[in-house]
Amino acid sequence: MSDLTSEQVDAITHAWLDLCASQEVFEGFSHERFVDSELSAACKDSVKELEEAFPFLMVGVEDE
């Protein structure tokens, strides 16, 4: 990842964490509540794409 600045790595990491948290919220909704399934799927897909493109996201990240 030497091509990325520390600010870029931080931005990618923060976006990934935000998407992971959003996905957890979507999965926590009960079936009685409306959940935008397209937005939920988009978050899940984006998390997967980020993890595949930037494997460092999966190393050393702990739940806060």
Backbone as XML, in Angstrom:
<?xml version="1.0"?>
<chain id="A" units="angstrom">
  <residue number="1" name="MET">
    <atom name="N" x="0.814" y="-1.196" z="0.000"/>
    <atom name="CA" x="0.000" y="0.000" z="0.000"/>
    <atom name="C" x="0.856" y="1.258" z="0.000"/>
  </residue>
  <residue number="2" name="SER">
    <atom name="N" x="2.079" y="1.152" z="-0.458"/>
    <atom name="CA" x="2.973" y="2.302" z="-0.458"/>
    <atom name="C" x="2.505" y="3.407" z="-1.404"/>
  </residue>
  <residue number="3" name="ASP">
    <atom name="N" x="1.562" y="3.091" z="-2.299"/>
    <atom name="CA" x="1.041" y="4.099" z="-3.213"/>
    <atom name="C" x="0.070" y="5.047" z="-2.521"/>
  </residue>
  <residue number="4" name="LEU">
    <atom name="N" x="-0.456" y="4.642" z="-1.378"/>
    <atom name="CA" x="-1.461" y="5.431" z="-0.677"/>
    <atom name="C" x="-0.822" y="6.259" z="0.427"/>
  </residue>
  <residue number="5" name="THR">
    <atom name="N" x="-1.338" y="7.472" z="0.592"/>
    <atom name="CA" x="-0.895" y="8.294" z="1.710"/>
    <atom name="C" x="-1.587" y="7.813" z="2.984"/>
  </residue>
  <residue number="6" name="SER">
    <atom name="N" x="-1.092" y="8.222" z="4.120"/>
    <atom name="CA" x="-1.730" y="7.827" z="5.378"/>
    <atom name="C" x="-3.149" y="8.390" z="5.467"/>
  </residue>
  <residue number="7" name="GLU">
    <atom name="N" x="-3.381" y="9.555" z="4.881"/>
    <atom name="CA" x="-4.724" y="10.137" z="4.867"/>
    <atom name="C" x="-5.674" y="9.289" z="4.020"/>
  </residue>
  <residue number="8" name="GLN">
    <atom name="N" x="-5.185" y="8.760" z="2.900"/>
    <atom name="CA" x="-6.014" y="7.904" z="2.046"/>
    <atom name="C" x="-6.338" y="6.582" z="2.753"/>
  </residue>
  <residue number="9" name="VAL">
    <atom name="N" x="-5.350" y="6.019" z="3.416"/>
    <atom name="CA" x="-5.580" y="4.779" z="4.170"/>
    <atom name="C" x="-6.603" y="5.031" z="5.268"/>
  </residue>
  <residue number="10" name="ASP">
    <atom name="N" x="-6.477" y="6.163" z="5.961"/>
    <atom name="CA" x="-7.449" y="6.510" z="7.004"/>
    <atom name="C" x="-8.845" y="6.662" z="6.419"/>
  </residue>
  <residue number="11" name="ALA">
    <atom name="N" x="-8.966" y="7.334" z="5.286"/>
    <atom name="CA" x="-10.274" y="7.541" z="4.659"/>
    <atom name="C" x="-10.905" y="6.210" z="4.255"/>
  </residue>
  <residue number="12" name="ILE">
    <atom name="N" x="-10.120" y="5.330" z="3.667"/>
    <atom name="CA" x="-10.626" y="4.014" z="3.267"/>
    <atom name="C" x="-11.054" y="3.225" z="4.499"/>
  </residue>
  <residue number="13" name="THR">
    <atom name="N" x="-10.223" y="3.251" z="5.536"/>
    <atom name="CA" x="-10.535" y="2.521" z="6.764"/>
    <atom name="C" x="-11.805" y="3.050" z="7.410"/>
  </residue>
  <residue number="14" name="HIS">
    <atom name="N" x="-11.958" y="4.356" z="7.471"/>
    <atom name="CA" x="-13.147" y="4.939" z="8.084"/>
    <atom name="C" x="-14.406" y="4.631" z="7.272"/>
  </residue>
  <residue number="15" name="ALA">
    <atom name="N" x="-14.303" y="4.673" z="5.954"/>
    <atom name="CA" x="-15.454" y="4.319" z="5.112"/>
    <atom name="C" x="-15.842" y="2.866" z="5.328"/>
  </residue>
  <residue number="16" name="TRP">
    <atom name="N" x="-14.853" y="1.996" z="5.408"/>
    <atom name="CA" x="-15.110" y="0.569" z="5.643"/>
    <atom name="C" x="-15.790" y="0.365" z="6.993"/>
  </residue>
  <residue number="17" name="LEU">
    <atom name="N" x="-15.287" y="1.015" z="8.023"/>
    <atom name="CA" x="-15.898" y="0.891" z="9.348"/>
    <atom name="C" x="-17.335" y="1.408" z="9.356"/>
  </residue>
  <residue number="18" name="ASP">
    <atom name="N" x="-17.588" y="2.527" z="8.666"/>
    <atom name="CA" x="-18.941" y="3.074" z="8.577"/>
    <atom name="C" x="-19.880" y="2.104" z="7.874"/>
  </residue>
  <residue number="19" name="LEU">
    <atom name="N" x="-19.410" y="1.509" z="6.786"/>
    <atom name="CA" x="-20.237" y="0.544" z="6.055"/>
    <atom name="C" x="-20.506" y="-0.704" z="6.886"/>
  </residue>
  <residue number="20" name="CYS">
    <atom name="N" x="-19.495" y="-1.170" z="7.613"/>
    <atom name="CA" x="-19.684" y="-2.332" z="8.487"/>
    <atom name="C" x="-20.724" y="-2.032" z="9.561"/>
  </residue>
  <residue number="21" name="ALA">
    <atom name="N" x="-20.638" y="-0.855" z="10.153"/>
    <atom name="CA" x="-21.601" y="-0.460" z="11.182"/>
    <atom name="C" x="-23.004" y="-0.326" z="10.594"/>
  </residue>
  <residue number="22" name="SER">
    <atom name="N" x="-23.110" y="0.237" z="9.407"/>
    <atom name="CA" x="-24.418" y="0.364" z="8.747"/>
    <atom name="C" x="-25.021" y="-1.007" z="8.486"/>
  </residue>
  <residue number="23" name="GLN">
    <atom name="N" x="-24.202" y="-1.933" z="8.035"/>
    <atom name="CA" x="-24.686" y="-3.286" z="7.762"/>
    <atom name="C" x="-25.197" y="-3.941" z="9.040"/>
  </residue>
  <residue number="24" name="GLU">
    <atom name="N" x="-24.504" y="-3.731" z="10.162"/>
    <atom name="CA" x="-24.954" y="-4.283" z="11.442"/>
    <atom name="C" x="-26.313" y="-3.716" z="11.830"/>
  </residue>
  <residue number="25" name="VAL">
    <atom name="N" x="-26.530" y="-2.425" z="11.565"/>
    <atom name="CA" x="-27.817" y="-1.802" z="11.869"/>
    <atom name="C" x="-28.905" y="-2.426" z="11.007"/>
  </residue>
  <residue number="26" name="PHE">
    <atom name="N" x="-28.637" y="-2.577" z="9.709"/>
    <atom name="CA" x="-29.626" y="-3.179" z="8.825"/>
    <atom name="C" x="-29.987" y="-4.584" z="9.270"/>
  </residue>
  <residue number="27" name="GLU">
    <atom name="N" x="-28.988" y="-5.359" z="9.640"/>
    <atom name="CA" x="-29.237" y="-6.735" z="10.053"/>
    <atom name="C" x="-29.979" y="-6.798" z="11.383"/>
  </residue>
  <residue number="28" name="GLY">
    <atom name="N" x="-29.912" y="-5.725" z="12.181"/>
    <atom name="CA" x="-30.583" y="-5.700" z="13.480"/>
    <atom name="C" x="-32.042" y="-5.308" z="13.418"/>
  </residue>
  <residue number="29" name="PHE">
    <atom name="N" x="-32.506" y="-4.812" z="12.273"/>
    <atom name="CA" x="-33.911" y="-4.436" z="12.146"/>
    <atom name="C" x="-34.799" y="-5.664" z="12.186"/>
  </residue>
  <residue number="30" name="SER">
    <atom name="N" x="-35.913" y="-5.521" z="12.875"/>
    <atom name="CA" x="-36.888" y="-6.613" z="12.861"/>
    <atom name="C" x="-37.643" y="-6.580" z="11.538"/>
  </residue>
  <residue number="31" name="HIS">
    <atom name="N" x="-38.321" y="-7.639" z="11.238"/>
    <atom name="CA" x="-39.031" y="-7.728" z="9.958"/>
    <atom name="C" x="-40.212" y="-6.770" z="9.883"/>
  </residue>
  <residue number="32" name="GLU">
    <atom name="N" x="-40.689" y="-6.281" z="11.014"/>
    <atom name="CA" x="-41.819" y="-5.347" z="11.009"/>
    <atom name="C" x="-41.403" y="-3.958" z="10.548"/>
  </residue>
  <residue number="33" name="ARG">
    <atom name="N" x="-40.135" y="-3.648" z="10.682"/>
    <atom name="CA" x="-39.654" y="-2.322" z="10.308"/>
    <atom name="C" x="-39.190" y="-2.329" z="8.859"/>
  </residue>
  <residue number="34" name="PHE">
    <atom name="N" x="-39.385" y="-1.210" z="8.196"/>
    <atom name="CA" x="-38.962" y="-1.083" z="6.801"/>
    <atom name="C" x="-37.448" y="-0.965" z="6.728"/>
  </residue>
  <residue number="35" name="VAL">
    <atom name="N" x="-36.863" y="-1.765" z="5.908"/>
    <atom name="CA" x="-35.427" y="-1.683" z="5.643"/>
    <atom name="C" x="-35.247" y="-1.606" z="4.141"/>
  </residue>
  <residue number="36" name="ASP">
    <atom name="N" x="-34.504" y="-0.643" z="3.696"/>
    <atom name="CA" x="-34.224" y="-0.509" z="2.277"/>
    <atom name="C" x="-33.255" y="-1.617" z="1.878"/>
  </residue>
  <residue number="37" name="SER">
    <atom name="N" x="-33.783" y="-2.657" z="1.257"/>
    <atom name="CA" x="-32.958" y="-3.815" z="0.929"/>
    <atom name="C" x="-31.865" y="-3.473" z="-0.081"/>
  </residue>
  <residue number="38" name="GLU">
    <atom name="N" x="-32.125" y="-2.518" z="-0.961"/>
    <atom name="CA" x="-31.096" y="-2.134" z="-1.927"/>
    <atom name="C" x="-29.930" y="-1.439" z="-1.234"/>
  </residue>
  <residue number="39" name="LEU">
    <atom name="N" x="-30.217" y="-0.597" z="-0.265"/>
    <atom name="CA" x="-29.162" y="0.081" z="0.479"/>
    <atom name="C" x="-28.390" y="-0.919" z="1.333"/>
  </residue>
  <residue number="40" name="SER">
    <atom name="N" x="-29.092" y="-1.848" z="1.934"/>
    <atom name="CA" x="-28.450" y="-2.891" z="2.724"/>
    <atom name="C" x="-27.510" y="-3.724" z="1.855"/>
  </residue>
  <residue number="41" name="ALA">
    <atom name="N" x="-27.974" y="-4.117" z="0.689"/>
    <atom name="CA" x="-27.157" y="-4.901" z="-0.235"/>
    <atom name="C" x="-25.960" y="-4.090" z="-0.724"/>
  </residue>
  <residue number="42" name="ALA">
    <atom name="N" x="-26.173" y="-2.806" z="-0.957"/>
    <atom name="CA" x="-25.075" y="-1.948" z="-1.412"/>
    <atom name="C" x="-23.984" y="-1.850" z="-0.347"/>
  </residue>
  <residue number="43" name="CYS">
    <atom name="N" x="-24.377" y="-1.713" z="0.914"/>
    <atom name="CA" x="-23.394" y="-1.667" z="2.005"/>
    <atom name="C" x="-22.610" y="-2.969" z="2.065"/>
  </residue>
  <residue number="44" name="LYS">
    <atom name="N" x="-23.317" y="-4.079" z="1.983"/>
    <atom name="CA" x="-22.667" y="-5.389" z="2.059"/>
    <atom name="C" x="-21.686" y="-5.558" z="0.898"/>
  </residue>
  <residue number="45" name="ASP">
    <atom name="N" x="-22.111" y="-5.184" z="-0.310"/>
    <atom name="CA" x="-21.245" y="-5.297" z="-1.492"/>
    <atom name="C" x="-20.017" y="-4.391" z="-1.367"/>
  </residue>
  <residue number="46" name="SER">
    <atom name="N" x="-20.228" y="-3.178" z="-0.867"/>
    <atom name="CA" x="-19.113" y="-2.231" z="-0.721"/>
    <atom name="C" x="-18.104" y="-2.728" z="0.304"/>
  </residue>
  <residue number="47" name="VAL">
    <atom name="N" x="-18.590" y="-3.288" z="1.400"/>
    <atom name="CA" x="-17.686" y="-3.849" z="2.405"/>
    <atom name="C" x="-16.841" y="-4.950" z="1.772"/>
  </residue>
  <residue number="48" name="LYS">
    <atom name="N" x="-17.476" y="-5.831" z="1.025"/>
    <atom name="CA" x="-16.763" y="-6.940" z="0.386"/>
    <atom name="C" x="-15.714" y="-6.412" z="-0.599"/>
  </residue>
  <residue number="49" name="GLU">
    <atom name="N" x="-16.108" y="-5.446" z="-1.424"/>
    <atom name="CA" x="-15.176" y="-4.875" z="-2.402"/>
    <atom name="C" x="-13.984" y="-4.214" z="-1.720"/>
  </residue>
  <residue number="50" name="LEU">
    <atom name="N" x="-14.233" y="-3.461" z="-0.655"/>
    <atom name="CA" x="-13.143" y="-2.809" z="0.064"/>
    <atom name="C" x="-12.208" y="-3.831" z="0.696"/>
  </residue>
  <residue number="51" name="GLU">
    <atom name="N" x="-12.770" y="-4.885" z="1.273"/>
    <atom name="CA" x="-11.941" y="-5.914" z="1.892"/>
    <atom name="C" x="-11.093" y="-6.649" z="0.862"/>
  </residue>
  <residue number="52" name="GLU">
    <atom name="N" x="-11.650" y="-6.880" z="-0.326"/>
    <atom name="CA" x="-10.885" y="-7.557" z="-1.380"/>
    <atom name="C" x="-9.786" y="-6.644" z="-1.938"/>
  </residue>
  <residue number="53" name="ALA">
    <atom name="N" x="-10.094" y="-5.364" z="-2.096"/>
    <atom name="CA" x="-9.131" y="-4.426" z="-2.672"/>
    <atom name="C" x="-8.060" y="-3.995" z="-1.669"/>
  </residue>
  <residue number="54" name="PHE">
    <atom name="N" x="-8.442" y="-3.957" z="-0.390"/>
    <atom name="CA" x="-7.536" y="-3.476" z="0.647"/>
    <atom name="C" x="-7.524" y="-4.452" z="1.821"/>
  </residue>
  <residue number="55" name="PRO">
    <atom name="N" x="-6.802" y="-5.569" z="1.676"/>
    <atom name="CA" x="-6.800" y="-6.598" z="2.720"/>
    <atom name="C" x="-6.316" y="-6.103" z="4.080"/>
  </residue>
  <residue number="56" name="PHE">
    <atom name="N" x="-5.597" y="-4.983" z="4.115"/>
    <atom name="CA" x="-5.125" y="-4.470" z="5.397"/>
    <atom name="C" x="-6.285" y="-4.108" z="6.326"/>
  </residue>
  <residue number="57" name="LEU">
    <atom name="N" x="-7.471" y="-3.908" z="5.755"/>
    <atom name="CA" x="-8.630" y="-3.579" z="6.580"/>
    <atom name="C" x="-8.974" y="-4.701" z="7.560"/>
  </residue>
  <residue number="58" name="MET">
    <atom name="N" x="-8.680" y="-5.906" z="7.165"/>
    <atom name="CA" x="-9.037" y="-7.055" z="7.981"/>
    <atom name="C" x="-7.979" y="-7.381" z="9.044"/>
  </residue>
  <residue number="59" name="VAL">
    <atom name="N" x="-6.868" y="-6.670" z="9.011"/>
    <atom name="CA" x="-5.765" y="-6.955" z="9.935"/>
    <atom name="C" x="-5.736" y="-5.909" z="11.044"/>
  </residue>
  <residue number="60" name="GLY">
    <atom name="N" x="-5.869" y="-6.341" z="12.251"/>
    <atom name="CA" x="-5.687" y="-5.455" z="13.391"/>
    <atom name="C" x="-6.815" y="-4.488" z="13.670"/>
  </residue>
  <residue number="61" name="VAL">
    <atom name="N" x="-7.988" y="-4.710" z="13.102"/>
    <atom name="CA" x="-9.126" y="-3.841" z="13.385"/>
    <atom name="C" x="-9.961" y="-4.535" z="14.454"/>
  </residue>
  <residue number="62" name="GLU">
    <atom name="N" x="-10.163" y="-3.834" z="15.557"/>
    <atom name="CA" x="-10.949" y="-4.387" z="16.647"/>
    <atom name="C" x="-12.235" y="-3.593" z="16.775"/>
  </residue>
  <residue number="63" name="ASP">
    <atom name="N" x="-13.279" y="-4.246" z="17.293"/>
    <atom name="CA" x="-14.524" y="-3.545" z="17.583"/>
    <atom name="C" x="-14.272" y="-2.505" z="18.656"/>
  </residue>
  <residue number="64" name="GLU">
    <atom name="N" x="-14.837" y="-1.333" z="18.444"/>
    <atom name="CA" x="-14.652" y="-0.265" z="19.448"/>
    <atom name="C" x="-15.863" y="-0.187" z="20.332"/>
  </residue>
</chain>
